[in-house]
Amino acid sequence: MNLYAEVKYSQSASSWRVFYHLIRTMPLSVVARILVERKFMTILGQTLEDVQKAATNKDALETGKGSDSSSTAQEKKSKSSKKRKRTGELVKEASECGNSGLQDLVVSILKAVEFMVKSTKNIASTSEGGRRTAFSAEYMKTVIRSGAEESAKILGSWLAILKTPRILTGCGNQPWLSPFIEIWENHIQDDMALIQFSLHCTLPLLSLLQFVKKTASPENDLAAQLEQLIARNIIIPAKAAKAENPKSTLLKELTRISVLQNTDNAPILFEVAIRSIQPRGTKRRHANDESWLQTLFATLKEDMIPQKVKDNSKAICTMIQSAREHKVNLELSILREITSEFALPGYREDWELLAAVIKLDVNVFLIPNEDKDLLNEVLARITRASGDYKSWPKIANQVIYDVLVPLMNEFAKARDLSGFIHHWYGQLVIFEQLRKDQPGTDLESVSALCSAWEDDALQDELKKLLEASLTTQQIVQIIDWLSVKLTESPAAVSVILQAISGSVSREEVVDTVGLRCYHVMFDDEASEKLDDRYKWRSWSIVSHTLSWATVPIIEELSGLWGQLARPFDVLSSLAGVDMALGLSDNKRSRLDALEILRCASAALNAAKKGSHIEVLAKAVLLKLLPRVAWVIKCFPQHLTEGDAAFDFEVCGTRQNTPYRSKSWMTWAFSRCVFLEYPKVLE
């Protein structure tokens, strides 16, 4: 049988199996001579190109790309040529090559090439009629050694073939890459070798790596080999060239095409670069390595096509996450440029990227920059996003929990929580103006949604940070400053005072703060100037104060209540109980109802038995509780009858609107009486 005829341009698995059998049985020196004479590497390269095309066409047919109707495809199949080419190849349509057939062909090629590569290894033994295997190994090396371009094309075609769906599955643990990597590494030395690798291998290599990482099967073991290929043929040579000549362009030459073709390749290259020079143990990364990674980051960013804005943002976000995970420091100038260009361009915001930048280095926002005030820019964008009432409910959680709350924490770490509170106030003022510019009334329009600055998440976070980050004197200074700002924006003051009053707990802070928050909000009838959406916060300030007040403070409040000072005059009258509980015919209710019940319950909870404030609180609760009981009792009936005022709403303490449904209010009343203040039932 002619060894040459069996493999020339063959896409037949049986031919490659016969070829594999022949090279195993014939003397290697003879095999090597024949294959060198017949230019086996050229044959292999052409075969792999043909297989790659067949695999690509098959994949396109499976996904419906360029496929005809089923009847047309069947007709085409019946008319396919059964003639033989002069090379001995049986002509087949790509659609005739099933999954198993293509996989069988690929495995047959792999086994033949694997044997040839193994035959190049020098084993200390004697064979072939007394001739040492060292000679045979050298013979076989001449077979697989070819020019850099040809070797790169072979490796690139093989990598592209392996990405074909289901090629890697069901074949056991095959050495899919090792033989072809060996062929590449044995190429004839050439100054353009790395460029050839970049042209022919990088794209299929990165594509296969992405494919392998997404699969949860044994072929994931290939990832390490693929990453090693990237490191040896792109990252390490480019790093060495840059160290030798700072003006070297090798890095851009090796990465530019792959990033231009697919922006997702940039994060892969960056992560491989990080891990290829990752220090071991507790050792720190060398300064030149840090500099190199920053250069790589900047180069990959420059390679991205400007028109692919969203793809670029996603890729850069992934790179920043990798930098944070591996503790890579990026220069503030680079991060500021990224923030301006990708996270905060003039027409949109990328909140995920902003969150990644904050986690990596919040100094991008905290350290002033002459060119652009990024802190005020991001805060203004948050306020503006809060005013976009169509999109805000969809992004609120991401903006608040991934951007705003982390920023608040970073201010506290930088010992400048008071600075954040000043920004908080300023943005509340801006939002209130934006809200008033919206058409419609609060209860009838979507402008009833809470902004990021009114969200409970900030209130909850301040509880953790206030006393840990600020001295008692600083807290008092903030309250005094808010009292001055009261005439400018009582709404903004009410939000922050509510947060502060809910964050007080330490004895020395309690003694010093006392009734300051109460007096700011209710002296000179400041609470009466509040819009309906903010009035409930003034009640909440009293409830919070009662929760931590000492005996002298409670006695002072009792005296104010006895004098019918604001807001106790409302508590004592409660002219319309249904209205006071927010149980009118409107579909949505203000939170005043719940906070009035909480305030009276908190007063009874804090009162000593037989005290004056206990008497006052009981008188109010005797009016409120029967009505609350009736509401709870009737709730199942309202749901059964489909009462529109009792529309279903997910119950929870954190909501994104100052107005709630009757069903939510009923749940909140029940929680207040049975869980928060069960003493009122005694």
C-alpha positions in Angstrom: 0.0 0.0 0.0 1.3 3.4 -0.9 1.9 5.4 2.3 1.8 8.7 0.4 -1.5 7.9 -1.2 -3.2 7.0 2.1 -2.8 10.4 3.6 -2.6 13.0 0.8 -5.4 15.5 1.4 -7.5 12.7 2.9 -10.6 13.5 4.9 -11.3 9.8 5.6 -10.9 8.4 9.1 -10.1 4.9 7.8 -7.2 6.3 5.7 -5.7 7.9 8.8 -6.1 4.7 10.7 -4.3 2.7 8.0 -1.6 5.4 8.0 -1.3 5.1 11.8 -0.9 1.3 11.5 1.7 1.6 8.7 4.0 4.1 10.6 3.8 1.9 13.7 4.9 -1.3 11.7 7.5 0.2 9.3 11.0 1.3 10.3 10.9 4.9 11.5 13.9 5.8 9.4 12.0 4.6 6.3 8.8 6.4 7.4 10.7 9.6 8.0 12.4 9.5 4.6 9.1 9.0 2.8 7.2 11.6 4.7 10.0 14.2 4.3 10.2 13.5 0.5 6.4 13.8 0.2 6.2 16.9 2.4 4.0 15.4 5.0 3.6 18.7 6.9 2.1 20.4 3.9 -0.3 17.4 3.5 -1.2 17.7 7.2 -1.7 21.4 7.0 -4.0 21.1 3.9 -6.0 18.2 5.5 -6.6 20.2 8.7 -7.7 23.2 6.6 -10.2 21.0 4.8 -11.4 19.5 8.0 -11.8 22.9 9.5 -13.9 24.1 6.6 -16.1 21.0 6.8 -16.5 21.5 10.5 -17.4 25.2 10.0 -19.9 24.3 7.3 -21.4 21.6 9.5 -21.7 24.0 12.4 -23.4 26.6 10.2 -25.9 24.0 9.0 -26.7 23.0 12.5 -27.4 26.5 13.6 -29.5 27.2 10.5 -27.0 29.6 8.9 -27.2 29.4 5.2 -29.3 26.2 5.3 -32.0 25.4 2.9 -35.4 23.9 3.7 -35.4 20.2 4.6 -36.7 19.1 1.2 -34.0 21.1 -0.6 -31.3 19.7 1.6 -32.5 16.2 1.0 -32.5 16.7 -2.7 -29.0 18.2 -2.6 -27.9 15.2 -0.6 -29.3 12.7 -3.1 -27.5 14.5 -5.9 -24.1 14.7 -4.2 -21.2 13.4 -6.3 -19.9 9.9 -5.7 -16.9 10.4 -8.0 -13.4 10.1 -6.8 -10.8 12.9 -7.1 -7.5 12.1 -8.6 -6.1 12.2 -5.1 -8.3 9.3 -4.1 -10.6 11.3 -1.9 -14.3 10.5 -1.8 -16.1 13.8 -2.3 -18.7 14.5 0.5 -21.0 17.3 1.4 -20.4 18.9 4.8 -24.0 17.9 5.7 -23.1 14.2 5.2 -20.4 14.3 7.7 -22.2 13.6 11.0 -21.0 14.3 14.5 -19.5 10.8 14.9 -17.9 10.9 11.5 -16.1 14.2 12.0 -15.1 13.2 15.5 -13.8 9.9 14.3 -11.7 11.6 11.7 -10.3 14.1 14.2 -9.3 11.4 16.6 -7.7 9.3 13.9 -5.5 12.3 12.8 -4.7 13.0 16.5 -3.5 9.4 17.1 -1.3 9.4 14.0 0.3 12.8 14.8 0.7 11.8 18.5 2.7 8.7 17.5 4.9 10.7 15.2 5.7 13.3 17.9 6.4 10.6 20.5 8.8 9.0 18.0 10.9 12.2 18.1 11.8 11.5 21.7 15.2 10.0 22.4 14.9 6.7 24.4 18.0 4.9 25.6 17.3 1.6 23.8 18.3 -0.3 20.8 15.9 -1.3 18.0 15.5 -1.6 14.3 18.3 -4.1 13.7 20.7 -2.8 16.3 20.3 0.9 15.4 19.8 3.1 18.4 16.4 4.9 18.7 18.3 8.2 19.0 18.9 8.1 15.3 15.2 7.3 14.6 14.1 10.1 16.8 16.3 12.5 14.9 14.9 11.2 11.6 11.3 11.8 12.9 12.2 15.4 14.1 13.0 16.3 10.5 9.4 15.3 9.6 7.6 17.6 12.0 10.1 20.5 11.7 8.9 23.1 9.3 8.8 26.9 8.9 7.1 29.1 11.5 4.3 30.0 9.1 3.4 26.4 8.3 3.7 25.3 11.9 1.5 28.2 13.0 -1.2 27.4 10.4 -1.3 23.7 11.5 -1.7 24.6 15.1 -4.2 27.3 14.3 -6.3 25.0 12.2 -6.2 22.3 14.9 -7.3 24.8 17.6 -10.2 25.9 15.4 -11.3 22.3 14.8 -11.4 21.5 18.5 -13.9 24.3 19.1 -16.4 22.5 16.9 -19.4 21.4 19.1 -19.1 17.9 20.6 -15.6 17.2 19.1 -14.1 17.1 22.6 -16.8 15.1 24.3 -17.1 11.3 24.5 -13.5 10.5 23.5 -12.0 10.0 26.9 -8.8 11.8 28.0 -7.1 12.4 24.7 -3.9 14.4 24.4 -5.7 16.9 22.3 -3.1 19.7 22.3 0.3 18.3 23.2 1.3 16.8 19.8 0.4 20.0 17.9 2.0 22.2 20.5 5.2 20.1 20.0 5.0 20.7 16.3 4.8 24.4 16.8 7.7 24.5 19.3 9.9 22.5 16.8 9.5 25.1 14.1 12.5 26.5 12.3 13.7 29.6 14.2 12.5 32.7 12.5 12.4 36.4 13.6 8.8 36.5 12.4 7.7 33.4 14.3 5.7 35.3 17.0 4.0 37.4 14.4 3.0 34.2 12.5 1.6 32.8 15.8 -0.4 35.9 16.3 -1.8 35.8 12.7 -2.8 32.2 12.6 -3.1 30.9 16.2 -4.2 33.7 18.6 -7.8 34.0 17.5 -8.7 30.3 17.5 -6.6 29.8 20.7 -8.6 32.5 22.6 -11.9 31.3 21.1 -11.1 27.7 22.2 -10.1 28.9 25.7 -13.4 30.7 26.1 -15.3 27.7 24.9 -13.4 25.3 27.3 -13.9 27.6 30.3 -17.6 27.6 29.8 -17.9 23.8 29.8 -18.2 21.8 33.0 -16.5 18.7 31.6 -13.1 17.0 31.8 -11.9 19.0 28.7 -11.5 21.9 31.1 -8.1 20.5 31.7 -7.1 22.0 28.4 -7.4 25.5 29.8 -4.0 25.3 31.5 -2.3 24.2 28.3 -4.1 27.0 26.3 -3.1 29.6 28.9 0.4 28.4 28.8 0.5 28.8 25.1 -0.7 32.4 25.5 1.9 33.1 28.1 4.8 31.6 26.2 4.0 33.0 22.8 2.4 36.4 23.6 2.8 37.7 27.2 6.3 36.6 28.1 8.0 37.6 24.8 6.2 41.0 24.8 7.2 41.6 28.4 10.9 40.8 27.6 10.8 43.0 24.5 9.4 45.9 26.5 12.0 45.5 29.2 14.8 45.5 26.6 13.3 48.4 24.7 10.6 50.6 26.2 9.6 51.7 22.7 9.0 48.1 21.6 5.7 47.6 19.7 5.7 43.8 19.9 2.9 43.8 22.5 0.6 45.7 20.2 1.5 43.6 17.2 0.8 40.4 19.1 -2.6 41.4 20.7 -4.1 44.0 18.4 -5.8 41.7 15.9 -7.3 39.5 18.5 -8.8 42.4 20.5 -10.0 44.1 17.3 -11.8 40.9 16.3 -13.3 40.2 19.7 -13.2 42.6 22.7 -13.8 39.7 25.0 -10.3 38.5 24.3 -8.7 41.5 26.2 -9.7 40.2 29.7 -8.4 36.7 28.9 -5.0 38.1 27.9 -4.9 40.4 30.9 -5.7 37.6 33.4 -3.2 35.2 31.8 -0.6 38.0 32.1 -1.3 38.6 35.8 -1.1 34.9 36.6 2.0 34.3 34.6 3.9 36.7 37.0 1.9 36.1 40.1 4.1 36.2 43.2 4.1 33.2 45.5 3.2 33.2 49.1 3.4 36.6 50.8 5.9 38.1 48.4 4.9 41.3 46.7 4.9 41.7 43.0 8.0 43.5 41.7 7.7 47.1 40.6 8.6 46.4 37.0 5.9 43.7 36.9 3.3 46.2 38.2 4.5 48.6 35.5 4.3 46.0 32.8 0.7 45.0 33.8 -0.3 48.7 33.6 1.2 48.9 30.2 -0.6 45.8 29.1 -3.9 47.1 30.4 -3.5 50.4 28.6 -2.4 48.7 25.4 -5.4 46.3 25.4 -7.7 49.3 26.0 -6.2 51.2 23.1 -6.8 48.2 20.8 -10.5 48.2 21.3 -12.7 49.6 18.6 -14.3 52.8 19.8 -17.7 52.0 18.2 -18.1 48.9 20.4 -18.9 50.9 23.5 -20.9 48.4 25.5 -18.6 45.5 24.6 -15.6 47.6 25.6 -17.1 48.6 28.9 -17.9 45.0 29.7 -14.4 43.8 28.9 -12.8 46.6 30.9 -15.0 45.8 33.8 -13.8 42.2 33.7 -10.2 43.4 33.6 -10.7 45.6 36.6 -12.3 42.8 38.5 -9.3 40.6 37.7 -6.9 43.4 38.8 -8.8 43.6 42.1 -8.9 39.8 42.6 -5.1 39.5 42.0 -4.3 42.8 43.8 -2.9 44.6 40.8 -2.6 48.4 41.3 -3.6 50.5 38.4 -2.7 54.2 38.1 -5.3 56.7 39.1 -4.9 58.4 35.7 -5.8 55.2 33.9 -8.8 54.6 36.1 -10.0 58.2 35.8 -9.8 57.9 32.1 -11.8 54.7 32.1 -14.4 56.2 34.4 -14.9 59.2 32.2 -14.8 57.4 28.9 -16.7 54.2 29.6 -18.5 54.5 33.0 -19.7 58.1 32.8 -19.8 59.2 29.2 -22.1 62.0 28.4 -25.1 59.9 27.3 -25.2 56.9 29.7 -23.9 55.3 32.9 -22.3 51.9 33.4 -23.1 51.1 37.0 -21.3 47.7 37.0 -18.1 49.3 35.8 -18.5 52.1 38.4 -18.9 49.5 41.1 -15.7 47.7 39.9 -13.7 50.9 39.9 -14.9 51.8 43.5 -13.9 48.4 44.7 -10.5 48.6 43.1 -9.5 52.1 44.1 -12.1 54.6 45.4 -9.5 57.3 45.4 -10.6 57.9 41.8 -13.5 59.7 43.4 -12.1 60.8 46.8 -8.9 62.5 45.6 -9.7 65.8 43.8 -8.8 66.0 40.2 -8.3 69.3 38.4 -9.5 68.0 35.0 -12.9 66.6 36.1 -14.7 66.3 39.4 -15.7 62.6 39.1 -17.2 62.4 42.6 -19.8 65.1 41.9 -20.3 63.7 38.5 -21.2 60.2 39.8 -23.4 61.7 42.6 -25.2 63.9 40.1 -25.7 60.9 37.8 -27.3 58.9 40.7 -29.7 61.8 41.4 -30.5 62.1 37.7 -31.1 58.3 37.4 -33.4 58.5 40.4 -35.5 61.0 38.5 -35.9 58.8 35.5 -39.0 57.1 36.8 -39.3 54.6 34.0 -35.9 53.1 34.3 -35.2 53.7 38.0 -37.1 50.7 39.5 -35.0 48.4 37.3 -31.6 49.7 38.3 -32.3 51.0 41.8 -30.8 48.1 43.7 -27.7 48.0 41.6 -27.1 51.7 41.9 -27.7 51.8 45.7 -26.0 48.6 46.8 -23.2 48.5 44.3 -22.3 52.2 44.0 -23.8 54.5 46.6 -23.5 52.4 49.7 -19.9 51.4 48.9 -19.1 55.0 48.4 -20.6 55.9 51.8 -18.4 53.2 53.4 -15.3 54.4 51.6 -15.9 58.0 52.9 -16.2 56.5 56.4 -12.9 54.6 55.9 -11.3 57.8 54.8 -12.5 59.4 58.0 -14.8 61.8 56.2 -18.3 60.5 56.8 -19.4 64.1 57.6 -18.3 65.0 54.1 -20.6 62.3 52.6 -23.5 63.6 54.7 -22.9 67.0 53.2 -23.1 65.5 49.7 -26.1 63.5 50.8 -27.9 66.7 51.7 -26.9 68.5 48.5 -28.2 65.7 46.3 -31.5 65.6 48.2 -32.0 69.3 47.5 -31.3 68.7 43.8 -33.6 65.7 43.6 -36.4 67.5 45.4 -36.3 70.2 42.7 -36.3 67.6 40.0 -39.3 65.9 41.6 -41.2 69.1 41.7 -40.6 69.7 38.0 -42.4 66.4 37.3 -46.0 66.7 36.2 -48.9 65.2 38.2 -49.5 64.7 41.9 -47.5 62.4 44.2 -50.3 59.9 44.7 -51.2 59.7 41.0 -47.9 59.9 39.2 -44.8 57.7 39.1 -42.9 60.6 40.7 -44.0 59.0 44.0 -40.9 56.7 43.8 -38.1 57.2 46.3 -34.8 58.4 45.1 -31.5 56.7 46.0 -30.9 59.4 48.6 -34.2 58.5 50.4 -33.7 54.8 50.3 -33.7 52.8 53.5 -30.3 51.3 52.6 -28.5 54.5 53.4 -30.4 54.8 56.7 -29.4 51.2 57.6 -25.8 51.8 56.6 -25.5 55.0 58.7 -26.5 52.9 61.8 -23.3 50.9 61.3 -21.1 53.9 60.6 -22.2 57.0 62.5 -20.9 56.4 66.0 -17.9 54.3 64.8 -16.7 57.0 62.4 -17.7 60.3 64.1 -17.0 61.8 67.5 -20.0 63.0 69.6 -18.9 66.6 68.9 -18.9 65.9 65.1 -22.4 64.4 65.3 -23.7 67.5 67.2 -22.0 69.8 64.6 -23.8 68.0 61.8 -27.2 68.4 63.6 -26.5 72.1 64.2 -25.5 72.5 60.5 -28.8 70.8 59.5 -30.7 73.3 61.7 -29.2 76.1 59.7 -30.1 74.4 56.4 -33.7 73.9 57.5 -35.0 77.0 55.9 -33.4 76.1 52.6 -34.8 72.5 52.3 -36.8 71.0 55.2 -37.3 67.9 53.1 -33.6 67.1 52.8 -33.1 67.9 56.5 -35.9 65.5 57.5 -34.3 62.6 55.6 -30.9 63.0 57.3 -32.2 63.8 60.7 -34.3 60.6 60.5 -31.1 58.7 59.7 -29.1 60.2 62.5 -31.8 59.7 65.1 -32.0 56.1 64.1 -28.3 55.6 64.4 -27.8 56.9 68.0 -27.2 54.3 70.7 -24.0 55.0 72.7 -24.7 56.5 76.2 -22.4 59.5 75.7 -24.0 60.3 72.3 -27.5 59.9 73.7 -26.8 62.3 76.6 -25.3 64.9 74.3 -27.8 64.7 71.4 -30.8 64.5 73.6 -33.8 66.1 71.9 -31.7 68.1 69.3 -33.2 66.2 66.4 -36.7 66.7 67.7 -36.2 70.4 68.3 -34.7 71.0 64.8 -37.7 69.3 63.2 -40.6 70.6 65.3 -39.5 74.0 66.7 -41.0 76.9 64.7 -43.3 74.3 63.1 -40.7 73.2 60.6 -42.4 69.8 60.1 -45.5 71.7 58.8 -43.5 72.9 55.8 -42.8 69.3 54.7 -44.3 67.9 51.6 -46.7 65.0 52.2 -44.1 62.5 51.1 -41.7 63.6 53.9 -44.1 64.2 56.8 -43.8 60.6 58.0 -40.1 61.1 58.6 -40.8 63.7 61.2 -42.9 61.1 63.1 -40.1 58.6 62.7 -37.6 61.0 64.3 -39.8 61.0 67.5 -40.1 57.2 67.4 -36.3 56.7 67.1 -35.7 59.2 69.9 -38.1 57.3 72.2 -36.3 54.0 71.4 -33.0 55.2 73.0 -34.1 58.1 75.3 -33.1 58.2 78.9 -35.5 59.0 81.7 -34.8 62.8 81.7 -35.4 62.9 77.9 -38.6 60.9 78.3 -39.8 63.3 81.0 -39.1 66.3 78.8 -41.0 64.7 76.0 -43.9 64.0 78.4 -44.0 67.6 79.3 -44.1 68.7 75.7 -46.9 66.2 75.1 -48.8 67.6 78.0 -48.4 71.1 76.5 -49.8 69.7 73.1 -46.6 70.7 71.4 -46.0 69.5 67.8 -46.6 66.7 66.9 -48.2 65.5 70.1 -51.2 67.8 69.4 -52.1 65.5 66.5 -51.6 62.4 68.6 -54.0 63.7 71.2 -56.8 64.7 68.8 -56.8 62.0 66.1 -60.0 63.6 64.8 -60.4 61.1 62.0 -59.0 57.7 63.0 -59.5 56.2 59.5 -57.6 59.1 58.0 -55.0 59.0 60.7 -54.3 55.3 59.8 -54.3 56.1 56.1 -57.4 54.0 55.5 -59.2 56.3 53.1 -60.5 55.2 49.8 -57.3 56.0 48.0 -55.5 52.9 46.5 -52.1 54.1 47.9 -51.6 55.3 51.5 -49.0 57.6 53.0 -46.6 56.3 55.6 -47.9 58.8 58.2 -50.4 56.2 59.4 -47.8 53.6 60.2 -45.4 56.1 61.9 -48.2 57.5 64.1 -48.9 54.0 65.3 -45.2 53.4 65.8 -44.7 56.7 67.7 -47.5 56.0 70.1 -46.3 52.4 70.6 -42.7 53.5 71.2 -43.9 56.0 73.8 -45.8 53.3 75.7 -42.8 50.9 75.3 -40.4 53.5 76.8 -42.8 54.7 79.6 -42.5 53.6 83.2 -45.5 52.1 84.8 -47.8 54.8 86.1 -45.9 57.6 84.4 -47.7 60.6 82.8 -46.5 59.6 79.3 -47.9 56.1 79.8 -51.3 57.6 80.4 -51.0 59.8 77.3 -49.8 56.9 75.1 -52.5 54.5 76.2 -55.2 57.1 75.4 -54.0 57.3 71.8 -53.6 53.5 71.4 -57.1 52.9 72.7 -58.3 54.9 69.7 -55.9 53.3 67.2 -55.8 49.6 68.1 -59.5 48.7 67.6 -59.3 50.1 64.1 -56.1 48.3 63.4 -57.7 45.0 64.6 -60.6 45.6 62.3 -58.4 46.2 59.4 -56.4 43.0 60.0 -59.6 41.0 60.5 -61.1 42.2 57.3 -58.0 41.8 55.2 -58.6 38.1 54.0 -62.1 39.1 52.9 -60.8 42.1 50.9 -58.3 39.8 49.1 -61.0 37.2 48.4 -63.3 39.9 46.9 -60.6 41.4 44.9 -60.8 44.9 46.4 -58.7 47.2 44.2 -57.5 49.1 47.2 -55.9 45.9 48.5 -53.7 45.2 45.4 -51.1 42.6 46.2 -47.6 44.0 47.0 -44.6 42.1 48.2 -44.2 42.8 51.9 -40.9 43.8 53.4 -39.3 46.6 55.3 -37.5 48.1 52.3 -39.7 49.5 49.6 -39.0 52.0 46.8 -41.9 54.3 47.3 -43.2 56.6 50.1 -46.7 55.4 49.3 -47.9 51.8 49.9 -50.8 49.6 49.1 -53.5 48.7 51.7 -52.1 45.1 51.8 -48.6 46.3 52.7 -50.0 48.7 55.3 -52.0 45.9 56.9 -48.9 43.7 57.1 -46.9 46.7 58.6 -49.6 47.3 61.2 -49.5 43.7 62.2 -45.7 43.7 62.4 -45.7 46.9 64.5 -48.1 45.5 67.1 -47.1 41.9 67.3 -43.3 42.0 66.7 -41.9 45.5 67.2 -44.0 46.6 70.2 -45.9 43.7 71.7 -46.1 45.6 75.0 -49.1 47.5 73.6 -51.2 44.3 73.8 -50.6 43.9 77.5 
